[in-house]
Amino acid sequence: MKVFSLARYAFGIAAGVALLAGCSANGTTPSMGGSSVAPQNAGGYHHPVQELNREIAKTNPMGKGLPASRHPLAKSWHHASPAGTTGTLWATDSEYGSVDQIAYPSGTLVGQTSGFEYPYGDCSDKSGNIYVADFDLETLYELNSSGSVINSFPTGGEAFGCSVAPNGDVAVTNFDPGDVVIVAGPDAGQNWGGEALDWPGGFDLQGNFYVECADESPCSTPTLYEWPHGGSSWEHLNFSHSIGFPGGIQEDGKLLGVMDQNGGDFQNGIYLTKVSGSTATEEQAYIFSGNCSGSYIDDPSSWGSLDKKPDGVSKKKLKGYVLVNLDCFPSPLEIYGKHAGSVTGSITPVAEEYDHGVTLTHP
């Protein structure tokens, strides 16, 4: 597995080992069946804790690994959203092994789906279903609007993030072995291999899929690649922006939102990009400042786009972004205007939460 060239620091290994002492070394694969079934783990990890910590630390330039401690939830729950709710934010929380449902704009915690081991990136479709990539269980879970797990898809690798195509294809990016798997939709079963193609990719409006890769051939440095709709291989794109450290990719209207986790001094940014042929051109850069001691916003996987339409539907008039800030603890969901910059609002609905991905649906 790859080791990115930037400096890293280990995070939480000793605490993680202490926490897991006496726990099962193997997590229990979630069982699916019935409308209210949630993933059920054993309070431990599927992978050896040291191995998992090393893998997680490779996903971001700060080398952040496992949470220093964990508080797995005993059961899932769901309440009605308060009056005035215009959307639901779904945040993946590795501290509690849960997916947290947060009413927007009030920031009220209205539910939690428990039993995950290391939920990372998430995404949603136009029907309001949510997909959650569990890095440790190597599975993508599908949740309905109440937070109940209604389906699961083995991914064959460390599930890192997901994206839903206009035709309904659901793609999962695996950090290791570094491939993209179509787990549902008309092209289910396809595997777009590529050892270095690791960070969560995304579809555009035409069904083309894009991903940032690094570390191994063909990506000696961070590079942008495309799998054209109906294509049979990856195509290298000449990107006008020099990627410091790879991150996620999401559709942003007619443009691609290309995340760079290290745009300079660990500044995290989304670079709105136009693709024409083999050329990808940065049209606009949105840099996120953050509210804590550093400017780094840990979001290698997924972010929420605020709009009248949910994240699974094409954006036309983007109002802002919601990103996770792991430079703070507990890690808040920070709200930015459509041009990014400084934080305009912050939501921390759960004590000691350690979030990674976030997506938006409408109630």
N, C-alpha and C positions, 0 to 999 in steps of 0.2 A: 504494500500500500504506500501511497505517496507521502513524502515529507516536504511541505512547502518551505521555501528558503527563508521566509521572515522569521524573526525571533519569536519564540513561544514561551509560555510558562505553564507549569503543571498547576492544576486547580482542583482542590478537593480530593486528591487521591487518598490521603491518609484518612480523612473523615469518611470518605466513601467506603473504604475497607472496614473501618470500625463499625459503620452503620450496618454493613452486610454480614458482619460476623454472626454466625448462628442462623443466617437466613439461607434459603435454598439458593444454590448457585445457578439454577436454571429457572427462568420465569415460566409460568404456565401459559401456553398459547390460549388466547381468548376463545371461548366457545360462542357460536352464533346461533340464535334461534329464539323466536319470540320477539315482540315489538319493543320490549324494555331491556333486552340483554345488553350488557356492557362488557368490555374486555375485563378479564380478571387475571391479575398477576399474583405472584407470591411475595410481593414486597421487595424482591431482589431484582437482579438483571439477568437477561438471557445470556449475554456475553460475560466473560470474566471482567470484573470491574476495572482492573488496570488496563485491559485491552480497550474497553469501551471508552474510558477516560482519554486514552491516547487518540482514539479516532475522533471523538468530539472536539478535542483541542486542535485538530488539524483543520477544522471547518471555518475558523475565524482567525484573523491576524493577531488577536490578543492572547491566543492560546487558552481560552476559557474551556474547561472540560465539564465534568459532572458538578452538580450542586454540592455544596459543602455538607448538606444533610438532606434527607428526604422525609416526607410525611404523607405516604400514600393514603388516599381517601378510602374509607371502608365501603362506600356505596355512592351511586349516582343520585342526583336529584334535579328537579326542574320546577320553577315557579312561573307564574304569568308575569309578563313584562309590565312595568308601570305605564301609566298614561303618558302620552307624549313621545313614546318610543318610536323612532323612525328606522332603526336597524339593530342587528345583533352582531357583536364582535365575538369571534370564536378564537380564543387564544390557547395555544398549546403550552402546558405548564409541566415541566419536568420535575419540579420540586414536589408536586402532589400527584404526579402521574395521571394528570387529568386534562380535559379540554374544558376551559371555562367559558360560559356563555354570559356575555356582558351587554346589557341594554344600552343602546346609544340614542341620545347623547347623555343620559343621566349618569352612566357609569355604574349602574346597579348590577350586582352579580345575581343573575336569575337562574343559574343552573351550573352543574358540573357533571361531566361524564367521566367516571373513574376507571381505574384498572389498567391504564397504559403503563408502559415501562419507560420509554423515552420518546414521547411525542415531539416531533420536530416541526417540519413545515406542514401547512394545510392549505386547502383551496376549496372553492365551492362552484356549483354549477347553476344554470339558469332556473332550475327547479327549487333551489334553496337547500339542496343536500350539501353536506360538508364532508370533505375527504381529509383524513389525518394520516400522515406518514409516521409510523413508529420506527425510529432508527434502530432500536434494540431488538424488537420483535420481528423486524424485516417483513412488515405487513402494512398494507394500506387499509384503513377502516372507513366505511361510509356511514355517516350519521344523518338522521332526518332532522327536521326543524325543531324537534323537542329534545334533541341530543341523544336519542336512542340509536345504538349501533344496529344497522339493518343489513350490512354486508361486510365481508372482509376479502382481501385479495393478497395472497402471498406474493412478495416482490422478488425473492431470490437474492436479496442483498440488503444493505443498510439503507432503508428507505429514508430519503432526505427531504424530498419535497414533491409537489404534484402540480398538475395543470390539466384543465379540461378544454378540449378543442371545440370549435363550433359544431362539428358533426357528432359530438358526444364521446369521442375518445378520451379516456382518462390515462394520462401518462405519469409514471413515477420515475424520478431520478434516484438511482442508488449510488451512494457515496463509494461504496466498495461492494461489487467489483467495478464500479464505474460504468454503468450502462443506463439506458432508458427503456422501461418496459411499459407496454400498453396493456393495462390490466382489465379494461372494460371498454365497451363501445364497438363500433363496426370493425375496427382493426385489432381487437383484443388478441393477445398472444404474440404480437410482434415484439422483438427485442432489438433495439438499436444499440449495438455494442460499441465500445470505445473506451479503452482502459482509463483514459485521463478525463473523460467527460463526466465530471462528478457533481457540480453544484446544481441546485434545482433549476430546471429549464422551464420554458413557457411557450405556449402556442400564440400565434398572431391570428388576426381575423380570417386569414386564408387557410389556416390549418398548418402552416409551416411551424416547425419547432426549433427553438434556439436554446443554446446552453453555453455556459462559460466553463472552460476546462483549464487545467494546469498540471505541471509537475512531470508528466511523462509524455512520450511520443503519442500524438503529434504536437503536443503543447509544451514546448520547453519553457515558455513564458505564458502567463494567462492570456487566453485567446477565445474569440467568439466563433462558434460554429453553428451551422444550420442543417436541419434535416428537412428538405423540402417536402411539402404535402405530396404524397404519392411517390416519393423518391425511394432510393435504395441505398444511399450512403450519405455520410456527413460531408458537408462542403465548408471549407474555410472561408471566413469573411474578413476582409480588410477593414478593420475598425479604426476610425479616426481617433478614438479615445484609447489611451494606454491604461489598461486595467492594472491596478496595484495589487488587489487581492479579490478573487472571484466571489460572486454572490448570486442571488436569485434573479430570474428574469420573469416579468409579467407583461401582459398586453396592457397598453395604456392608450386607449382609443386607436388612432391610426398609427401610433408609434409604439415602439417597444420600450419598456422600462428596464434598463440594464443596471443592476446593482454593482457598485464597486465598494468593497468594504474598507479599502485603503486608498482613497483618492488623494491622499497627502496628509501627513500628521494624523493618521488613523481617522480621517474624516470620512464618514459614510455618505454616499451619494447615490441617487438614481439618475441615470443619464438617459434622457429621452432620445431614442435612436430611430433613424429612418434607414430601411434596408432597400437597396436597389441592386439587383444582380449579386455580384460578389462583394459589394461595398456597403459597409455600415457606417453611417455618418451621425455623429452626436449633434443633435439639434438644440438641446438645452440641458443644463446640469442643475439638479436640485440637491443642495448640500444640507444635511440635517445637523443642527448644533448640539442638541442634547441638553439635559438639565443638571447633570451631575458633574463630578470633578473633571471628567474628561469629555471629549467631544465624540467619542466612539459610540455609535449606535449598533448594537449587535443584531444584525438582521440578515444573515446569509441565506435565509430560506424564503419567507413570504411576508408581505405587508398588506395592510388594508387600504383600499382606495375609497374615499368618501364620495358618493355620487347618489343621484336619485335611483340608480340601478344597482343591484348587488354586484359583487365582484365577479360572478360567473357570467356576466353579460357585458357587452362592449360599452366602454365609457365614452361619453361625448362631452360632458361638461364637468370635469373633475373639480371637486371642491376642496380636496385635501388628502392627506395621508395619515395612516396610523401605523406606527412602528414600535417595536419593542426596544427598550434600552436596558441592556445587561450591565452597563457601566454603573447603574444604580442597583441597590438591593433594599427591599424587594424591587423587582424589575417592573417599571410602569409601562403602560401603553401610552405613548406620547403622540399627541395630535398636532399636525402641522397644516398650514394653509396650502393652497394649490401650488405655491412657489417655494415651499419648504422654508428654510431659514430657521427662525427661532420657534420654540414650542409655544403653541397657543392653548394647550390644555393637556392634562395628564390624568390617567385613570389607573388606580392601584386597588382593585377590588378584593384581593386576597393577601393576607399577611404572609411574608416570606415567599411569595411567588417567584418563579424562575422561568419566565416565558421565552418562547422562541418565535413561533409563527403566529400570524393573525390574518383572518379573512372576514369579510363583511357579507351578511345576508340581510334581507328585509323581513320584518315580522309578518 
